[in-house]
Amino acid sequence: MRVLPLQKGIIYGIVRSRRLKSSLGINLSPTNKKLCSFNCVYCHYGFTDILSIRGEGHRAVVPTPQMVEDALRDQLATMDETPLYITFSGNGEPAAHPDFPEMVDRVIRVRDELVPEVNTAILSNGSTAHIPEIREAILRLDEPIMKLDAGDKETFLKTNRPAKGVDFQQIVDAYCNMPGITIQTCLFTGSISNSEDHQIDAWIKQVELIQPKEVQVYTVDRPPADSGLIPVPQERMHEIVDRATSQTNNPVVLYGPRQT
């Protein structure tokens, strides 16, 4: 099986999601390359083509704020179904876009005008959350869902394989200053693992520090970039969730495999 193809437009979906149910996606990355600050071994879009913390040097291949606003207005005007969420996600890290704060402001403005009942969300890896204007923009969204796949630097480096300059502790510290976020964690085993006991112990300690409103845990169920990865057995997943629930004061939710 092959990894999923990249999204081919600025706006895509409606996506049927285990976590957000129905979501209209916003892709701030190129449509023919994956631009991300991480090169995660489990990514279902494959390995990263452009590994960059901020896309300042790649403005020619990413959409402008006006392009995103126009595309969102056009899509919402022609849709038969209203999604529950408008979500920044796509072919890489949304907050790596050099104009990300303006993107957030424009999307919120369009939402307020056309579909005020719809929530806004982001799926972010947190690599730029230490930058005040980025962190503030993320927190203007209704559902900031932030990635944390490791509890220690060693596991972080081999799992997420970040761009030069991305610092694990900086991400955790930023999360500690972001009230109301949701933490999302993908666990796996096989050629590389982030689900051994010592790794889970370290991850739980970070969750305790961050105190998110919820933790969402799942395992790989689509072809990952590294074909040697395999899903963590559901019995083990339940064990991890039970440990995390008992050791923190946060709701920890296990998401099972997709049904389709």
Stockholm file with secondary structure:
# STOCKHOLM 1.0

chainA/1-260         MRVLPLQKGIIYGIVRSRRLKSSLGINLSPTNKKLCSFNCVYCHYGFTDILSIRGEGHRAVVPTPQMVEDALRDQLATMDETPLYITFSGNGEPAAHPDFPEMVDRVIRVRDELVPEVNTAILSNGSTAHIPEIREAILRLDEPIMKLDAGDKETFLKTNRPAKGVDFQQIVDAYCNMPGITIQTCLFTGSISNSEDHQIDAWIKQVELIQPKEVQVYTVDRPPADSGLIPVPQERMHEIVDRATSQTNNPVVLYGPRQT
#=GR chainA/1-260 SS CCCCCCCCSSEEEEEEETTTEEEEEEECSCSSSCEESCCCTTCTTCSCSEECSSCGGGGGGSCCHHHHHHHHHHHHHHCSSCCSEEEEESSBCGGGSTTHHHHHHHHHHHHHHHCTTSEEEEEECCTTTTSHHHHHHHHTSSEEEEECCCSSHHHHHHHHCCCTTCCHHHHHHHHHTCTTCEEEEEECEESSCSCSHHHHHHHHHHHHHHCCSEEEEEECCSCCSSTTEECCCHHHHHHHHHHHHHHSSSCEEECCCCCC
#=GC SS_cons         CCCCCCCCSSEEEEEEETTTEEEEEEECSCSSSCEESCCCTTCTTCSCSEECSSCGGGGGGSCCHHHHHHHHHHHHHHCSSCCSEEEEESSBCGGGSTTHHHHHHHHHHHHHHHCTTSEEEEEECCTTTTSHHHHHHHHTSSEEEEECCCSSHHHHHHHHCCCTTCCHHHHHHHHHTCTTCEEEEEECEESSCSCSHHHHHHHHHHHHHHCCSEEEEEECCSCCSSTTEECCCHHHHHHHHHHHHHHSSSCEEECCCCCC
//
